[in-house]
Amino acid sequence: MNKQKIMNCERNRLEKLTNFRLPQYFYKIGIAIGVITIIMMFVRAFAMEGDTEWLKHLLQKTLLIGMLLMSISRDKEEDELTIKLRMQSYAWAFITGVIYALVMPYVEFGVSNAVHNGGEVYKDLGDFQILIFMLMVQLMCYHTLKRYR
Amino acid sequence: MENTIKVERAILNLTQDDLAKKIGVSRQTINSIEANRYVPSTVLALKLSQLFNKPVNDFFKLSDDD
């Protein structure tokens, strides 16, 4: 295989990966997973006793999976306009995610110390907080852009 | 970019939904194109050209700000 063929093969594979979407019913599965996980989060917080830290981490990951399914599943009427809007929403999510990760720790630190003297120490955001924010922005942007298309 | 898709559609007596189904997009996409909110791809423009039986230049025109 010559160099040109290898490049074409890689380009096609990358294009296939970029255009990959799950079937439309995965959106509903994602919603169901998200709703069940949020209910479970409330149950864990208010009705369960003992060391449930492992469950908290498990639920966080499940929520991320649910929202990812919603994000990458095909639209009911998928065409070139919805593909463009989806790409725009990913761009929005990425940019706002970076800004959120940079600014939010200072906001939390500032508010905490303003509300009660000697509040929390400065700490960076966790991966869950950033990822959930980005997924939320992506889904909200996509549906808003779709509504105004 | 300006277009006269609405006129071409009226000549063929097609609704937005009919046209959308014929070229495989959603009705909202046709609406966005007609309202000049979205510039379609070359593939879509050629599909429209085939359907209207006219060259793309006849119903898509560059505007002054393009």
Backbone of each chain as ProteinMPNN parsed JSONL, in Angstrom:
{"seq_chain_A": "MNKQKIMNCERNRLEKLTNFRLPQYFYKIGIAIGVITIIMMFVRAFAMEGDTEWLKHLLQKTLLIGMLLMSISRDKEEDELTIKLRMQSYAWAFITGVIYALVMPYVEFGVSNAVHNGGEVYKDLGDFQILIFMLMVQLMCYHTLKRYR", "coords_chain_A": {"N_chain_A": [[0.839, -1.2, 0.0], [0.662, 2.136, -0.979], [1.779, 5.478, 0.057], [-0.213, 7.41, -0.459], [-2.539, 5.892, -0.58], [-2.716, 4.958, 2.034], [-3.115, 7.361, 3.38], [-5.604, 8.129, 2.325], [-7.17, 6.044, 3.275], [-6.988, 6.46, 6.042], [-8.185, 8.972, 6.197], [-10.791, 8.4, 5.357], [-11.559, 6.679, 7.407], [-11.468, 8.385, 9.611], [-13.401, 10.21, 8.886], [-15.646, 8.608, 8.913], [-15.765, 8.03, 11.613], [-16.197, 10.589, 12.627], [-18.712, 11.131, 11.626], [-20.22, 9.346, 12.987], [-23.151, 8.236, 14.557], [-25.432, 7.262, 17.104], [-28.357, 5.107, 16.89], [-31.693, 6.587, 16.798], [-33.318, 5.814, 18.989], [-31.643, 5.626, 21.152], [-31.538, 8.084, 22.31], [-33.795, 8.264, 23.893], [-33.231, 6.194, 25.647], [-31.017, 7.318, 26.901], [-32.238, 9.508, 28.194], [-33.873, 8.109, 29.988], [-31.934, 6.759, 31.547], [-30.663, 9.001, 32.653], [-32.757, 10.228, 34.161], [-33.44, 8.183, 35.99], [-30.988, 7.955, 37.287], [-30.729, 10.501, 38.496], [-32.882, 10.438, 40.275], [-31.987, 8.34, 41.887], [-29.763, 9.591, 42.95], [-30.901, 11.487, 44.639], [-32.171, 9.745, 46.414], [-29.95, 8.475, 47.536], [-28.766, 10.663, 48.776], [-30.66, 11.545, 50.675], [-31.995, 9.368, 51.853], [-30.381, 7.221, 52.369], [-28.042, 5.619, 54.511], [-24.758, 5.436, 56.029], [-21.583, 4.485, 54.498], [-21.641, 5.694, 51.436], [-20.179, 6.577, 49.381], [-19.001, 5.315, 47.201], [-21.247, 4.717, 45.718], [-22.093, 7.215, 45.007], [-20.055, 8.037, 43.223], [-20.439, 6.106, 41.276], [-23.026, 6.718, 40.382], [-22.593, 9.257, 39.364], [-20.994, 8.687, 37.159], [-22.778, 7.143, 35.688], [-24.725, 9.028, 35.089], [-23.274, 10.69, 33.399], [-22.856, 8.915, 31.273], [-25.498, 8.533, 30.404], [-26.146, 11.125, 29.534], [-24.263, 11.412, 27.542], [-25.13, 9.511, 25.719], [-27.504, 10.739, 24.945], [-26.409, 12.904, 23.696], [-24.947, 11.912, 21.48], [-26.747, 10.551, 19.933], [-28.721, 9.932, 17.034], [-30.75, 12.369, 15.33], [-34.338, 12.812, 14.994], [-35.012, 13.814, 12.493], [-32.487, 13.841, 10.812], [-30.346, 15.859, 9.065], [-28.264, 17.848, 6.803], [-28.364, 20.386, 7.957], [-29.007, 19.964, 10.669], [-26.723, 18.563, 11.381], [-24.797, 20.544, 11.106], [-25.692, 22.324, 13.103], [-25.336, 20.717, 15.321], [-22.55, 20.492, 15.381], [-21.911, 23.158, 15.868], [-22.987, 23.382, 18.413], [-21.288, 21.687, 19.841], [-18.937, 23.124, 19.643], [-19.601, 25.41, 21.116], [-20.012, 24.194, 23.61], [-17.448, 23.278, 24.19], [-15.891, 25.652, 24.317], [-17.226, 27.149, 26.33], [-16.933, 25.334, 28.381], [-14.169, 25.32, 28.893], [-13.84, 27.976, 29.755], [-15.499, 27.916, 31.997], [-14.131, 26.034, 33.589], [-11.865, 27.503, 34.128], [-12.749, 29.839, 35.407], [-14.71, 29.227, 37.372], [-13.606, 27.936, 39.793], [-12.471, 30.15, 41.109], [-14.712, 31.73, 41.51], [-16.223, 30.098, 43.225], [-14.458, 30.003, 45.392], [-14.288, 32.746, 46.051], [-17.004, 33.418, 46.656], [-17.526, 31.641, 48.741], [-15.729, 32.565, 50.693], [-16.652, 35.125, 51.005], [-19.199, 34.822, 52.003], [-19.001, 33.342, 54.474], [-16.583, 34.069, 56.895], [-13.236, 33.064, 56.37], [-13.727, 30.858, 54.673], [-14.061, 28.145, 52.307], [-11.06, 26.512, 51.083], [-9.034, 27.27, 48.174], [-9.859, 25.271, 45.402], [-9.511, 23.154, 42.53], [-11.903, 22.366, 39.876], [-13.728, 19.264, 39.715], [-13.508, 16.406, 37.457], [-16.061, 15.403, 36.852], [-17.795, 17.557, 37.32], [-17.015, 19.408, 35.34], [-17.397, 17.946, 32.972], [-20.15, 17.33, 33.051], [-21.189, 19.865, 32.932], [-20.321, 20.661, 30.355], [-21.678, 18.804, 28.738], [-24.304, 19.488, 29.352], [-24.43, 22.116, 28.376], [-23.95, 21.592, 25.666], [-26.213, 20.034, 24.926], [-28.289, 21.814, 25.53], [-27.658, 24.015, 23.896], [-27.778, 22.831, 21.355], [-30.5, 22.094, 21.146], [-31.677, 24.583, 21.436], [-30.624, 25.988, 19.229], [-31.731, 24.438, 17.247], [-34.415, 24.958, 17.607], [-34.56, 27.59, 16.782], [-33.893, 27.457, 14.134]], "CA_chain_A": [[0.0, 0.0, 0.0], [1.499, 3.336, -0.999], [1.487, 6.528, 1.05], [-1.484, 8.05, -0.797], [-3.63, 4.981, -0.206], [-2.791, 4.951, 3.5], [-3.714, 8.645, 3.77], [-7.031, 8.068, 1.977], [-7.783, 5.092, 4.187], [-7.088, 7.128, 7.35], [-9.162, 10.053, 6.058], [-12.123, 7.781, 5.338], [-11.852, 6.149, 8.743], [-11.709, 9.545, 10.474], [-14.688, 10.772, 8.472], [-16.656, 7.67, 9.396], [-15.821, 8.217, 13.064], [-16.792, 11.912, 12.874], [-20.14, 11.081, 11.293], [-20.891, 8.279, 13.731], [-24.267, 8.571, 15.448], [-26.208, 6.103, 17.558], [-29.748, 5.209, 16.432], [-32.495, 7.588, 17.506], [-33.902, 5.342, 20.262], [-30.664, 5.801, 22.23], [-31.838, 9.348, 22.982], [-34.766, 7.939, 24.962], [-32.497, 5.395, 26.648], [-30.203, 8.299, 27.626], [-33.134, 10.253, 29.104], [-34.283, 7.183, 31.056], [-30.774, 6.566, 32.431], [-30.465, 10.268, 33.364], [-33.833, 10.436, 35.15], [-33.287, 7.167, 37.051], [-29.776, 8.296, 38.05], [-30.992, 11.679, 39.344], [-33.73, 9.953, 41.385], [-31.105, 7.56, 42.767], [-28.883, 10.549, 43.648], [-31.71, 12.03, 45.746], [-32.362, 8.647, 47.38], [-28.663, 8.295, 48.235], [-28.471, 11.828, 49.616], [-31.614, 11.78, 51.77], [-32.608, 8.18, 52.454], [-29.417, 6.153, 52.649], [-27.061, 5.905, 55.557], [-23.506, 4.68, 55.916], [-20.619, 4.937, 53.496], [-22.199, 5.504, 50.08], [-19.325, 7.367, 48.476], [-18.837, 4.521, 45.97], [-22.491, 4.843, 44.948], [-22.086, 8.58, 44.464], [-19.185, 8.018, 42.035], [-21.079, 5.26, 40.255], [-24.16, 7.475, 39.832], [-22.04, 10.35, 38.551], [-20.563, 8.122, 35.873], [-23.985, 6.722, 34.967], [-25.354, 10.243, 34.567], [-22.463, 11.113, 32.25], [-23.136, 7.982, 30.165], [-26.85, 8.857, 29.933], [-26.121, 12.38, 28.773], [-23.467, 11.176, 26.327], [-26.03, 8.813, 24.78], [-28.405, 11.764, 24.402], [-25.624, 13.812, 22.849], [-24.457, 11.327, 20.223], [-27.752, 9.775, 19.198], [-29.231, 10.557, 15.816], [-31.979, 13.14, 15.453], [-35.457, 12.212, 14.252], [-34.837, 14.239, 11.099], [-31.073, 14.227, 10.699], [-29.903, 16.295, 7.736], [-27.032, 18.635, 6.895], [-28.536, 21.527, 8.858], [-28.889, 19.506, 12.063], [-25.306, 18.215, 11.59], [-24.099, 21.818, 11.314], [-26.086, 22.843, 14.41], [-24.697, 19.861, 16.33], [-21.134, 20.889, 15.449], [-21.88, 24.468, 16.537], [-23.242, 23.188, 19.845], [-20.069, 21.124, 20.432], [-17.974, 24.236, 19.757], [-20.058, 26.204, 22.263], [-19.779, 23.426, 24.842], [-16.003, 23.228, 24.443], [-15.401, 26.978, 24.719], [-17.777, 27.511, 27.651], [-16.352, 24.385, 29.338], [-12.824, 25.798, 29.265], [-14.026, 29.204, 30.554], [-16.078, 27.469, 33.273], [-13.064, 25.394, 34.369], [-10.906, 28.529, 34.547], [-13.346, 30.899, 36.245], [-15.566, 28.734, 38.47], [-12.925, 27.752, 41.094], [-12.302, 31.457, 41.769], [-16.052, 32.164, 41.938], [-16.546, 29.3, 44.417], [-13.554, 30.46, 46.463], [-14.69, 34.102, 46.422], [-18.332, 33.393, 47.297], [-17.39, 30.926, 50.012], [-15.05, 33.422, 51.67], [-17.457, 36.324, 51.237], [-20.372, 34.46, 52.818], [-18.513, 33.174, 55.856], [-15.158, 34.385, 57.015], [-12.376, 31.875, 56.401], [-14.488, 29.769, 54.02], [-13.324, 27.033, 51.69], [-9.773, 26.803, 50.441], [-9.136, 27.199, 46.717], [-9.667, 23.935, 44.812], [-9.938, 23.039, 41.13], [-13.133, 21.599, 39.677], [-13.534, 17.854, 39.403], [-13.828, 16.048, 36.069], [-17.511, 15.242, 36.703], [-18.429, 18.886, 37.263], [-16.721, 20.021, 34.032], [-18.021, 17.165, 31.896], [-21.612, 17.477, 33.104], [-21.453, 21.226, 32.449], [-20.149, 20.681, 28.896], [-22.774, 18.046, 28.121], [-25.538, 20.268, 29.505], [-24.355, 23.238, 27.425], [-24.099, 21.05, 24.304], [-27.607, 19.645, 24.675], [-29.133, 23.015, 25.542], [-27.336, 24.795, 22.687], [-28.277, 22.115, 20.18], [-31.959, 22.188, 21.065], [-32.034, 25.991, 21.219], [-30.316, 26.307, 17.82], [-32.708, 23.717, 16.414], [-35.706, 25.64, 17.729], [-34.515, 28.85, 16.041], [-33.31, 27.27, 12.781]], "C_chain_A": [[0.879, 1.259, 0.0], [0.977, 4.409, -0.037], [0.114, 7.172, 0.822], [-2.679, 7.201, -0.35], [-3.822, 4.956, 1.309], [-3.473, 6.227, 3.989], [-5.222, 8.654, 3.502], [-7.796, 7.179, 2.943], [-7.996, 5.736, 5.559], [-8.133, 8.234, 7.319], [-10.587, 9.492, 6.099], [-12.535, 7.282, 6.713], [-12.215, 7.284, 9.7], [-13.077, 10.166, 10.175], [-15.842, 9.911, 8.999], [-16.88, 7.859, 10.902], [-16.495, 9.545, 13.411], [-18.298, 11.871, 12.644], [-20.915, 10.027, 12.082], [-21.985, 8.824, 14.644], [-24.963, 7.288, 15.864], [-27.624, 6.225, 17.006], [-30.588, 6.1, 17.357], [-33.025, 7.115, 18.869], [-32.93, 5.458, 21.44], [-30.883, 7.121, 22.975], [-32.776, 9.097, 24.163], [-34.108, 7.107, 26.06], [-31.661, 6.332, 27.53], [-31.038, 9.084, 28.628], [-33.509, 9.367, 30.293], [-33.14, 6.978, 32.055], [-30.563, 7.821, 33.289], [-31.487, 10.46, 34.476], [-33.665, 9.458, 36.32], [-32.076, 7.516, 37.94], [-30.018, 9.474, 38.984], [-31.868, 11.284, 40.539], [-32.87, 9.198, 42.407], [-30.17, 8.474, 43.57], [-29.606, 11.164, 44.847], [-31.897, 10.979, 46.833], [-31.085, 8.472, 48.207], [-28.408, 9.432, 49.228], [-29.377, 11.918, 50.844], [-32.128, 10.521, 52.479], [-31.614, 7.077, 52.8], [-28.419, 6.579, 53.71], [-25.816, 5.07, 55.331], [-22.619, 5.235, 54.81], [-21.149, 4.644, 52.091], [-21.407, 6.31, 49.048], [-19.134, 6.652, 47.128], [-20.053, 4.658, 45.069], [-22.578, 6.215, 44.286], [-21.256, 8.618, 43.172], [-19.799, 7.223, 40.898], [-22.223, 6.013, 39.571], [-23.682, 8.636, 38.956], [-21.648, 9.839, 37.169], [-21.763, 7.684, 35.03], [-24.683, 7.926, 34.339], [-24.6, 10.749, 33.332], [-22.736, 10.223, 31.034], [-24.5, 8.294, 29.548], [-26.853, 10.1, 29.069], [-25.298, 12.243, 27.498], [-24.315, 10.463, 25.273], [-26.985, 9.812, 24.125], [-27.669, 12.641, 23.393], [-25.255, 13.206, 21.495], [-25.494, 10.479, 19.493], [-28.328, 10.616, 18.048], [-30.534, 11.313, 16.087], [-33.098, 12.457, 14.667], [-35.351, 12.559, 12.769], [-33.413, 14.758, 10.923], [-30.763, 14.632, 9.26], [-28.704, 17.226, 7.898], [-27.151, 19.842, 7.815], [-28.383, 21.098, 10.319], [-27.438, 19.107, 12.381], [-24.5, 19.483, 11.872], [-24.407, 22.385, 12.718], [-25.433, 22.043, 15.539], [-23.226, 20.256, 16.498], [-20.984, 22.235, 16.152], [-22.063, 24.3, 18.046], [-22.028, 22.575, 20.537], [-19.009, 22.219, 20.615], [-18.318, 25.105, 20.965], [-19.718, 25.507, 23.578], [-18.295, 23.423, 25.193], [-15.497, 24.571, 24.985], [-15.912, 27.355, 26.114], [-17.208, 26.582, 28.736], [-14.983, 24.84, 29.814], [-12.949, 27.043, 30.154], [-14.537, 28.855, 31.951], [-14.994, 26.886, 34.18], [-12.059, 26.421, 34.884], [-11.48, 29.473, 35.601], [-14.016, 30.352, 37.517], [-14.832, 28.503, 39.806], [-12.752, 29.065, 41.856], [-13.639, 31.985, 42.282], [-16.422, 31.425, 43.227], [-15.742, 29.776, 45.62], [-14.006, 31.819, 46.983], [-16.004, 34.112, 47.178], [-18.243, 32.761, 48.674], [-16.754, 31.813, 51.084], [-15.822, 34.701, 51.97], [-18.62, 36.015, 52.176], [-19.973, 34.201, 54.271], [-16.996, 33.313, 55.898], [-14.328, 33.106, 57.131], [-13.075, 30.664, 55.825], [-13.589, 28.699, 53.427], [-11.97, 27.473, 51.15], [-9.957, 26.655, 48.929], [-8.943, 25.757, 46.251], [-10.205, 23.912, 43.374], [-11.222, 22.228, 41.033], [-12.795, 20.14, 39.388], [-13.922, 17.564, 37.958], [-15.338, 15.938, 35.837], [-18.193, 16.589, 36.498], [-18.225, 19.53, 35.885], [-17.453, 19.279, 32.914], [-19.537, 17.319, 31.868], [-22.009, 18.862, 32.591], [-21.38, 21.272, 30.921], [-21.283, 19.948, 28.192], [-24.094, 18.814, 28.197], [-25.571, 21.415, 28.506], [-24.58, 22.724, 26.007], [-25.559, 20.739, 23.999], [-28.527, 20.866, 24.617], [-28.928, 23.839, 24.278], [-27.95, 24.137, 21.458], [-29.791, 22.278, 20.036], [-32.428, 23.631, 20.861], [-31.791, 26.384, 19.757], [-31.329, 25.651, 16.886], [-34.064, 24.425, 16.425], [-35.73, 26.913, 16.872], [-33.994, 28.688, 14.619], [-34.226, 27.83, 11.695]], "O_chain_A": [[1.734, 1.426, 0.87], [-0.082, 4.277, 0.578], [-0.623, 7.445, 1.77], [-3.673, 7.706, 0.173], [-4.95, 4.934, 1.801], [-4.304, 6.187, 4.897], [-6.011, 9.117, 4.325], [-8.904, 7.499, 3.372], [-9.056, 5.578, 6.165], [-8.878, 8.422, 8.28], [-11.465, 10.028, 6.776], [-13.682, 7.431, 7.134], [-13.146, 7.164, 10.497], [-13.802, 10.586, 11.077], [-16.863, 10.419, 9.463], [-18.01, 7.85, 11.391], [-17.267, 9.624, 14.366], [-19.064, 12.498, 13.376], [-22.113, 9.838, 11.873], [-21.76, 9.762, 15.408], [-25.073, 6.345, 15.081], [-28.06, 7.33, 16.684], [-30.247, 6.331, 18.517], [-33.165, 7.916, 19.793], [-33.348, 5.396, 22.596], [-30.47, 7.266, 24.126], [-32.592, 9.626, 25.26], [-34.388, 7.287, 27.245], [-31.603, 6.163, 28.748], [-30.616, 9.306, 29.763], [-33.472, 9.801, 31.444], [-33.356, 7.019, 33.266], [-30.316, 7.726, 34.491], [-31.13, 10.813, 35.6], [-33.737, 9.85, 37.485], [-32.128, 7.392, 39.163], [-29.571, 9.46, 40.131], [-31.638, 11.728, 41.664], [-33.004, 9.387, 43.616], [-29.828, 8.177, 44.715], [-29.025, 11.342, 45.918], [-31.796, 11.277, 48.023], [-31.142, 8.336, 49.429], [-27.919, 9.224, 50.338], [-28.933, 12.314, 51.922], [-32.643, 10.61, 53.593], [-31.977, 6.101, 53.457], [-28.014, 7.739, 53.788], [-25.817, 4.123, 54.545], [-22.873, 6.308, 54.263], [-21.113, 3.507, 51.621], [-21.918, 6.667, 47.987], [-19.108, 7.281, 46.07], [-19.94, 4.708, 43.844], [-23.066, 6.356, 43.165], [-21.695, 9.162, 42.159], [-19.704, 7.594, 39.729], [-22.375, 5.96, 38.351], [-24.295, 8.95, 37.936], [-21.93, 10.47, 36.15], [-21.762, 7.837, 33.809], [-25.168, 7.859, 33.209], [-25.207, 11.179, 32.352], [-22.835, 10.711, 29.908], [-24.645, 8.318, 28.326], [-27.477, 10.135, 28.009], [-25.598, 12.881, 26.489], [-24.23, 10.772, 24.084], [-27.245, 9.749, 22.924], [-28.228, 13.061, 22.38], [-25.25, 13.904, 20.481], [-25.161, 9.77, 18.543], [-28.396, 11.843, 18.116], [-31.314, 10.938, 16.963], [-32.842, 11.632, 13.789], [-35.571, 11.712, 11.902], [-33.177, 15.965, 10.89], [-30.906, 13.824, 8.342], [-28.182, 17.379, 9.002], [-26.157, 20.28, 8.393], [-27.721, 21.772, 11.107], [-26.975, 19.288, 13.508], [-23.638, 19.504, 12.751], [-23.513, 22.858, 13.42], [-25.032, 22.594, 16.564], [-22.723, 20.343, 17.618], [-20.054, 22.437, 16.932], [-21.406, 24.964, 18.848], [-21.754, 22.897, 21.694], [-18.283, 22.236, 21.609], [-17.439, 25.486, 21.739], [-19.215, 26.12, 24.519], [-17.93, 23.552, 26.362], [-14.771, 24.619, 25.978], [-15.151, 27.813, 26.966], [-17.025, 27.002, 29.879], [-14.673, 24.755, 31.002], [-12.263, 27.161, 31.169], [-14.083, 29.41, 32.952], [-14.934, 27.19, 35.371], [-11.468, 26.236, 35.948], [-10.8, 29.856, 36.553], [-13.902, 30.938, 38.593], [-15.377, 28.84, 40.857], [-12.867, 29.103, 43.081], [-13.706, 32.606, 43.343], [-16.874, 32.036, 44.195], [-16.273, 29.93, 46.719], [-14.1, 32.031, 48.192], [-16.111, 34.746, 48.228], [-18.803, 33.267, 49.646], [-17.186, 31.813, 52.237], [-15.676, 35.292, 53.04], [-18.983, 36.827, 53.028], [-20.549, 34.784, 55.189], [-16.258, 32.768, 55.078], [-14.667, 32.192, 57.882], [-13.033, 29.577, 56.401], [-12.52, 28.387, 53.952], [-11.762, 28.637, 50.808], [-10.896, 26.011, 48.462], [-7.986, 25.094, 46.651], [-11.205, 24.555, 43.051], [-11.592, 21.504, 41.958], [-11.718, 19.825, 38.882], [-14.583, 18.376, 37.311], [-15.843, 16.32, 34.782], [-19.049, 16.746, 35.627], [-19.149, 20.125, 35.331], [-18.049, 19.894, 32.029], [-20.139, 17.424, 30.799], [-23.022, 19.02, 31.91], [-22.253, 21.843, 30.268], [-21.79, 20.412, 27.17], [-24.893, 18.805, 27.26], [-26.592, 21.666, 27.866], [-25.311, 23.339, 25.231], [-26.082, 21.125, 22.953], [-29.422, 20.947, 23.775], [-29.888, 24.303, 23.662], [-28.564, 24.803, 20.625], [-30.298, 22.563, 18.951], [-33.439, 23.878, 20.204], [-32.632, 27.025, 19.127], [-31.731, 26.226, 15.875], [-34.764, 24.487, 15.413], [-36.763, 27.275, 16.31], [-33.683, 29.681, 13.962], [-33.895, 27.759, 10.511]]}, "seq_chain_B": "MENTIKVERAILNLTQDDLAKKIGVSRQTINSIEANRYVPSTVLALKLSQLFNKPVNDFFKLSDDD", "coords_chain_B": {"N_chain_B": [[-26.191, 35.451, 0.302], [-28.89, 34.973, -1.85], [-32.11, 33.611, -2.617], [-34.576, 32.045, -4.784], [-36.246, 30.006, -4.112], [-38.744, 29.66, -2.997], [-40.434, 30.679, -4.957], [-39.881, 28.945, -7.086], [-40.792, 26.631, -5.993], [-43.471, 27.202, -5.747], [-44.157, 27.316, -8.428], [-43.993, 24.646, -9.128], [-45.998, 23.781, -7.587], [-45.6, 22.82, -4.947], [-45.498, 22.009, -1.469], [-43.614, 23.133, 1.425], [-43.059, 20.888, 2.903], [-43.467, 18.817, 1.021], [-41.388, 19.34, -0.787], [-39.215, 19.057, 0.906], [-39.359, 16.319, 1.503], [-38.879, 15.258, -1.019], [-36.202, 15.882, -1.511], [-34.935, 14.843, 0.64], [-34.584, 16.113, 3.196], [-35.357, 17.964, 6.266], [-38.49, 19.713, 6.885], [-38.039, 22.078, 8.205], [-35.486, 22.711, 7.437], [-35.798, 23.438, 4.741], [-37.366, 25.673, 5.159], [-35.523, 27.301, 6.533], [-33.624, 27.675, 4.501], [-35.121, 29.036, 2.569], [-35.643, 31.361, 3.978], [-33.216, 32.529, 3.96], [-31.517, 31.905, 6.058], [-29.896, 29.791, 6.128], [-27.33, 28.441, 4.17], [-27.355, 26.079, 1.728], [-25.593, 22.921, 1.146], [-23.448, 21.998, -1.666], [-24.323, 19.594, -2.712], [-27.016, 19.499, -1.92], [-27.955, 21.764, -3.219], [-27.607, 20.967, -5.874], [-29.396, 18.876, -5.955], [-31.767, 20.264, -5.717], [-31.623, 21.706, -8.055], [-31.851, 19.679, -9.931], [-34.438, 18.849, -9.41], [-35.97, 21.176, -9.922], [-35.312, 21.441, -12.483], [-33.514, 23.293, -13.529], [-30.586, 25.38, -13.877], [-28.358, 25.839, -11.036], [-27.632, 28.502, -10.639], [-29.848, 29.916, -11.425], [-31.671, 30.017, -9.365], [-30.244, 30.554, -7.083], [-28.522, 33.309, -5.914], [-25.716, 35.464, -5.59], [-25.429, 37.806, -2.96], [-24.866, 41.346, -2.222], [-23.251, 41.493, 0.047], [-21.802, 39.134, 0.055]], "CA_chain_B": [[-26.806, 34.594, -0.708], [-30.35, 35.093, -1.961], [-32.652, 32.529, -3.457], [-35.991, 32.141, -5.181], [-36.784, 28.637, -3.969], [-40.181, 29.766, -2.728], [-41.084, 30.877, -6.262], [-39.739, 27.684, -7.845], [-41.665, 25.671, -5.316], [-44.85, 27.572, -6.108], [-44.356, 26.937, -9.846], [-44.239, 23.196, -9.143], [-47.119, 23.545, -6.674], [-45.131, 21.949, -3.859], [-45.398, 22.624, -0.141], [-42.26, 22.956, 1.988], [-42.952, 19.489, 3.323], [-43.301, 17.996, -0.199], [-40.039, 19.571, -1.305], [-38.283, 18.457, 1.875], [-39.383, 14.859, 1.314], [-38.289, 14.921, -2.319], [-34.731, 15.975, -1.508], [-34.411, 14.131, 1.815], [-34.227, 16.935, 4.363], [-36.549, 18.277, 7.057], [-39.23, 20.895, 6.439], [-37.398, 23.255, 8.814], [-34.297, 23.055, 6.631], [-36.311, 24.19, 3.579], [-37.791, 26.965, 5.684], [-34.303, 28.082, 6.801], [-33.009, 28.063, 3.213], [-35.986, 30.063, 1.957], [-35.519, 32.602, 4.754], [-31.8, 32.916, 3.861], [-30.791, 31.691, 7.313], [-28.963, 28.681, 5.931], [-26.87, 28.221, 2.796], [-27.214, 24.617, 1.614], [-24.371, 22.37, 0.548], [-23.499, 21.834, -3.124], [-25.144, 18.405, -2.992], [-28.428, 19.871, -1.784], [-28.241, 22.721, -4.3], [-27.731, 20.198, -7.119], [-30.657, 18.115, -5.878], [-32.824, 21.237, -6.019], [-31.474, 22.001, -9.479], [-32.399, 18.521, -10.651], [-35.886, 18.843, -9.211], [-36.559, 22.325, -10.607], [-34.871, 21.346, -13.874], [-32.907, 24.592, -13.851], [-29.255, 25.475, -13.268], [-28.337, 26.382, -9.663], [-27.534, 29.965, -10.74], [-31.171, 30.509, -11.673], [-32.452, 30.259, -8.136], [-29.339, 31.049, -6.033], [-27.775, 34.483, -6.386], [-24.859, 36.087, -4.581], [-25.878, 39.153, -2.589], [-23.76, 42.307, -2.187], [-22.347, 41.258, 1.179], [-21.086, 37.847, -0.082]], "C_chain_B": [[-28.336, 34.757, -0.688], [-30.872, 33.957, -2.829], [-34.134, 32.736, -3.76], [-36.65, 30.748, -5.115], [-38.297, 28.652, -3.749], [-40.958, 29.875, -4.044], [-41.063, 29.572, -7.065], [-40.67, 26.613, -7.285], [-43.12, 25.924, -5.693], [-45.158, 27.167, -7.551], [-44.696, 25.444, -9.938], [-45.408, 22.782, -8.24], [-46.751, 22.561, -5.56], [-45.179, 22.704, -2.536], [-43.956, 22.429, 0.34], [-42.028, 21.497, 2.356], [-42.731, 18.562, 2.121], [-41.867, 18.095, -0.713], [-38.992, 18.908, -0.405], [-38.194, 16.942, 1.674], [-38.693, 14.458, 0.014], [-36.764, 14.979, -2.31], [-34.103, 15.423, -0.222], [-33.879, 15.001, 2.937], [-35.5, 17.219, 5.163], [-37.221, 19.542, 6.518], [-38.577, 22.176, 6.971], [-36.159, 23.698, 8.028], [-34.711, 23.855, 5.4], [-36.712, 25.591, 4.006], [-36.579, 27.878, 5.939], [-33.635, 28.542, 5.512], [-33.817, 29.197, 2.576], [-35.84, 31.415, 2.653], [-34.085, 33.139, 4.746], [-31.044, 32.803, 5.187], [-29.74, 30.608, 7.154], [-28.624, 28.542, 4.445], [-26.622, 26.722, 2.626], [-25.9, 24.188, 0.985], [-24.549, 22.259, -0.971], [-24.406, 20.661, -3.496], [-26.63, 18.76, -2.967], [-28.849, 20.836, -2.9], [-28.435, 21.979, -5.629], [-29.002, 19.344, -7.135], [-31.831, 19.023, -6.235], [-32.819, 21.56, -7.511], [-32.096, 20.902, -10.341], [-33.934, 18.519, -10.585], [-36.579, 19.974, -9.977], [-36.246, 22.327, -12.103], [-34.311, 22.675, -14.385], [-31.499, 24.613, -13.278], [-29.31, 26.17, -11.898], [-28.339, 27.915, -9.672], [-28.884, 30.648, -10.911], [-31.939, 30.793, -10.389], [-31.576, 30.579, -6.914], [-28.516, 32.195, -6.604], [-26.911, 35.024, -5.247], [-25.423, 37.458, -4.236], [-24.651, 40.061, -2.454], [-22.751, 42.01, -1.076], [-21.613, 39.909, 1.113], [-19.682, 38.064, -0.649]], "O_chain_B": [[-28.971, 34.685, 0.364], [-30.152, 33.417, -3.669], [-34.834, 33.492, -3.086], [-37.483, 30.386, -5.946], [-39.025, 27.789, -4.238], [-42.001, 29.245, -4.217], [-42.07, 29.154, -7.637], [-41.247, 25.81, -8.018], [-43.893, 24.994, -5.927], [-46.267, 26.731, -7.862], [-45.561, 25.033, -10.712], [-45.757, 21.606, -8.143], [-47.481, 21.612, -5.273], [-44.926, 23.908, -2.496], [-43.185, 21.671, -0.248], [-40.945, 20.949, 2.148], [-41.917, 17.64, 2.183], [-41.224, 17.093, -1.027], [-38.033, 18.293, -0.873], [-37.108, 16.362, 1.674], [-38.006, 13.438, -0.043], [-36.107, 14.215, -3.017], [-32.893, 15.525, -0.021], [-32.864, 14.685, 3.557], [-36.586, 16.775, 4.792], [-36.61, 20.331, 5.797], [-38.557, 23.208, 6.301], [-35.831, 24.882, 7.962], [-34.056, 24.837, 5.049], [-36.437, 26.57, 3.312], [-36.601, 29.063, 5.61], [-33.136, 29.664, 5.434], [-33.256, 30.187, 2.106], [-35.904, 32.468, 2.018], [-33.78, 34.101, 5.452], [-30.062, 33.509, 5.416], [-28.804, 30.518, 7.948], [-29.506, 28.527, 3.587], [-25.768, 26.156, 3.31], [-25.192, 24.988, 0.373], [-25.656, 22.407, -1.49], [-25.159, 20.727, -4.468], [-27.395, 18.383, -3.854], [-29.948, 20.737, -3.446], [-29.32, 22.322, -6.413], [-29.602, 19.12, -8.187], [-32.754, 18.626, -6.945], [-33.87, 21.672, -8.142], [-32.77, 21.168, -11.336], [-34.619, 18.228, -11.565], [-37.625, 19.774, -10.595], [-36.821, 23.091, -12.878], [-34.593, 23.111, -15.501], [-31.234, 23.933, -12.287], [-30.196, 26.985, -11.641], [-28.967, 28.548, -8.822], [-29.04, 31.822, -10.577], [-32.762, 31.707, -10.34], [-32.099, 30.844, -5.832], [-27.89, 32.059, -7.655], [-27.327, 35.036, -4.089], [-25.849, 38.194, -5.125], [-23.519, 39.589, -2.562], [-21.553, 42.243, -1.234], [-20.87, 39.578, 2.036], [-18.935, 37.103, -0.833]]}, "name": "protein", "num_of_chains": 2, "seq": "MNKQKIMNCERNRLEKLTNFRLPQYFYKIGIAIGVITIIMMFVRAFAMEGDTEWLKHLLQKTLLIGMLLMSISRDKEEDELTIKLRMQSYAWAFITGVIYALVMPYVEFGVSNAVHNGGEVYKDLGDFQILIFMLMVQLMCYHTLKRYRMENTIKVERAILNLTQDDLAKKIGVSRQTINSIEANRYVPSTVLALKLSQLFNKPVNDFFKLSDDD"}
